[in-house]
Amino acid sequence: MSEILSQSEIDQLLAALTSGAVNAEELKKEESKKKVRVYDFRRPNKFSKDQIHTLQVIYENYARSLSTFLSAQLRSPVQIELLSVEQTTYDEFMRSIPNPTILNIFSLYPLEGSSIMEINPKLGFAFLDRLLGGPGTVPEKTRPLTEIEQTVMERLAQKMLDYLQEPWSSIIEMEPSVERIETNPQFTQLVSPSEIVMVVSLETKMADVLGLINICIPFLVLEPVVDKLSVHYYYASSAQKFSKENTELIKNKLERTQVLVRVVLGRAVITVKDLLELAPGDVIPLERSINDDLEVIIGQHTKFLGKPGTYNNRYAIQVSQVVKEGTDDE
């Protein structure tokens, strides 16, 4: 609605036009001017704030899952927190990472194109040292990966990427797959330098080693699902998953899951000399009496005690006592 002038304001405007204080032609030109919004064509914003927020929710869930996986895989506490989710150009991202570094090039089938998971060299070598039996130390000087280290890192990266499926499942069912590993950012040209990419930075700490895991996904890869990147759609899709049919399906799968069961007959400590001199017929005394219950171990925990025996001409164990009930956390 246009503003209505009072009679006194109209008189003042006419007086200003008559005296020449206000030029009528300038007023017409000012009215015809279009309002201009500043826009950087070198770095256009292709992700909205709502889409960025949805990506933050997705990768916060991913950070928790990845932290649990790495802690178990490396047998050392690993803390991972989402540091930032931002859009930038591919050239700026490549300039921000060290050289050499560990670049895991991966695909997100059925989405087309390739993405990057960059692991800081200090973190990468600490992971490798733990996987190969070491304490998790980092070499003083950064060097390229050997063929064995590259194979081990590729397998670890594939397992890390597999945990992307669950947080992304509300948007799209994807299958991440590692294509290759590079160490020099200059030789990794997935898209044009000016192409917009989404960069997720995960701050990762293992013991005294602190570094970043950066996930770089070009906009062209996410373009087919960018319309679904809304918080409302994400939570609505997540709520639909917890139906009775899905609950029964998960329950049936869990009930058919196979677990390793071990029964410990007893333990003994002998010298290496005695071990080398063992021969058929020798007897090793155990610390357990013949009347004592045996430990029944499920996974890594003693769950039951039982009596040994036979059943249908097979060795068997009869459960006599429950040692530890399972919890929701387990």
N, C-alpha and C positions, 0 to 999 in steps of 0.2 A: 504494500500500500504506500502511495506517495505521500510525502509530508504536506500538510495544508498550512499555508502561510496566513498570518493574521493581516489585517488591513494596514497596520503600522509597518510591518515587515515588507509588505508590498510597496508602500510609499518609499521606504528607505532604499529598496532595490531599484525602483524607477529613478530616484534621485541620483544614485550611484551610476546608473547607465547614462543619464543625461550629462553628468559632470565628467564622464570618461574614466572614473575610478575603476569601473568594471567593464571589460571588453566583452561584448556579446558573442563575438566570433570565438574567443578563447573558451567561453562557457560551453559552446557547441562542441568544440574539439575535445574538451575534457570529458563531456558526456559520452562522446562516441568512442573514447578509448576503452579497450578491453582490459579487464583485470588479468594480470599475468602471475602465474605461480612458478616459483623457482623449481627447476627440474634438471638433475644431472644425468645426461644421457650416457655418461661413462659408467655410472653406477646407479642404475634405476632400482627402485624398491619393488621387487616382484612378490615378496611375501608380506602379507598384512600382519598387523599386531596380533590379531586373533590366531592366525596360522602359526606365528612364532610361539605364541603361548601354548598351542597344542603340541608343537614339537618339543617344547620344554617338558611338558607332562610325559610325553613318550620317552624321552631320554633320561628323565629322572627315574622312571621305572627300569629302564635299561641299565642305568648306573648301579642300582641296587642289585639287580640280577647278576651283572658282571662282577661286582665286588664279591658276592657269595661264591661264584664259580672260581674266580682266580684264587681266593683264599683257600679253597679246597684243593685246587689243582696244584698250586705252588706250595701248599702246606705252610703258609705264612700269612698273617693278617694283611689284607689288602683293602685300603679305604679308597673309594671312588666317589667323587661328588661332581655334579654338573656345575661347571664354571660359567659357561655362557652358550647361548645359541644366537648366532648373528649371520646376516647375509653380507657378503662381500664379493669382490671379483676373484676369479680363479688366479690371476696374476698376483694379487695381494696376498692370497693364501700361500702360494708357493714361495713367495719372498719371505714369509714370516716363519718358515720352518727351517731347521738347521740342515747342513749338508756336510757329511752324509747323515741320513736318517733311515728309518724303516717305514717304507711305503707299501702297504698291502692294497693292491688294486683288486676290487671286487665288483661283482654284478649283483643286482637285486631282481632276479627273475620273478614275475613277468615284465617288470619295468625295463625299458631299454636304456643302454648306456652303462658307463662304469663310474665307480666312486672310489674314494680313498679312505683307508684307515691309517693314519700316521701315528706311529708309536715312537715317542722320544727315545733316542739311542740309549740313554742311561737306564730307562725303564726296561727297554728291550733286552739289554745285556743282563740286567738283574733277573728278569724272567727266565732267560736262557740258563743262567747260572744255577737257579733253583731247580729247573727241570732236569738239568744234567747232574744233579747231586751236590751242588755247591751251596754255600751259605747265602748267596744272592749278592755277591760283590760286583762292582762295576770296574772295568779296565780304566787305567789312568788316561789312555788316549783312545779316542773313538776310531774305529776301524770298520771296514766293510764286513759283512757276514760271510763265514765260510759256507761251503755247500751243505755240510751237516747242520750248521746253525740255521741256515735258510730253510731247510726242510722241516726242522723242529718248529721254527717260528711260523711257517706257513700252516702247519697243523694246529698250532695254538690259536692263530688268527682266525682260522675257520671255526673253531669252537666258540671263540669270542663273538663272531658274527652271527652264529646260530641263535644266540640269545636276543637278536633283534626281532626275531619272528613274533614272539609273544607280545611285546609292547606295540608292534605295528599291526597286529592281527585285527584290531578294530577298524583299521583303515583299509588294509589290503593284506592278503595272504602272500607273503613273499618268501623266496628261497635265496638267501645270500650265499655267494660262492666266490672263493678267492681265485683270482685268475693268475696273478703273478706277484712277485715281490721286487721292488726297486729300492735303491739306496740313494740315487742322485735325483733331486727334484727337477733338474734341468732336462732330464731325459723322459719325464712323465708329462706328456701333453695330452690330456684327455679331451679338453674343450678349448675354445679360443680364450686368450688371456682376459678379454673383457667380459666373458660370460659370468653371470651371477651364480654363485654357489651358496649353499647353506653349510655353515661350519659349526659343528658341535664340539666344544672343548670340555674334556673330562679330566679333572685334576685327580691324579692317581698317586697314592703313597704306599710304599711297601718298605717296612723298617725305616731306614734313614734315607731311602731313595724317593725323591719327589719329582714328578714330571707330568706331562700332558699326553693324553690320547685324543687326537683330533680326528673327527669324522667329517669328511668333505663330500657333499652330495650336490652335483650340479642341478640347477633349476630344471633343465631339460629332462632329467631323470624323474623328478617329482611332478612334472607338469601334468601327467594324466590323473594324478590323485590330489592335486593341490586344492581342488574345490571341496574335498572331504576333510581338509585340515581345519576343522572347526571344533571347538571344545564341546559344543552341543552334540555334534555328530559323533565325536569320539566316545563320550560318556553314554549316549543313547545306544550305540553299537555294543559297548561293553556290557550294558545292562541286559541286552537281549541274549547274551551268551549264557547267562546263569539260568537257563530253563531246566525243567525237570528232565527233559530228554538228554541234555548235555550232562547233567549231574549223574544220571544213571549210566551214561556212556563212560564217563570218567571213572565211576565206581567199578564198572565191569572190567575196564582195562587195568585198574589197580589190583583187583582181585586176581587177575590172571598173570600179574607180574611175578617173575621168578626171582627169588632171593637166595643168596648163598648161605647155607646152614653148615656150621662146623661144630664138631664135638671134640673136646680136649680130653684125651684119656689121662694125661698127666704130664708133669714136667720134671726134668732132671738136668743137673749140671755136671759135666764130665770134662776132663782135661783133653787137650788135643792129642796127647800121647795115647790115652785110653781109646780115643776115637779112631786113631790110626790102627790100633791093634785089635779092633773088634772083628769077630769071626762068627759064622753061623753057630747058634747054640748059646752064645753069650747072653747074659741077662743084665738089663739096665734097670736098677730099682727106681721107682717113681716116688714122688712125695705124697701121693694119694693112696689111701687104703682101699682095699678091694670092696669095702662096703660103702665108701663115700659116693655121693652123687657126682656126676660128671657135668661140666659146664657145656651149655648149648649156646653157641655164639651166632647171632644174626647180624650180618654185616660186620661192624666193629664193636658191637656191644653184647655182653652176656645177658640174655633174656630169660633163659630157663635153666633149671637143674633137672637131671634125669638119671634113670637107671639103664645101663646097657643090657642088651639082649639080642634075640633074633626074632624075625617075623617073616614067614614064608621063605625060610632058608636064606635070609639076608640079615646083615647086621642092622640093628635098630636101636632107638633110644626111646624110653618111655618117660614123658614129662611128669615130674613129681612136684615141681614148684616153679612159680613165676617169680623171677628175680626183679625185673624192672618193666613197668608198663610203658608203652609208647606214648609220646606226647604229640601235640599238634605241631610243635616246632620241628620235630624229627620227621 
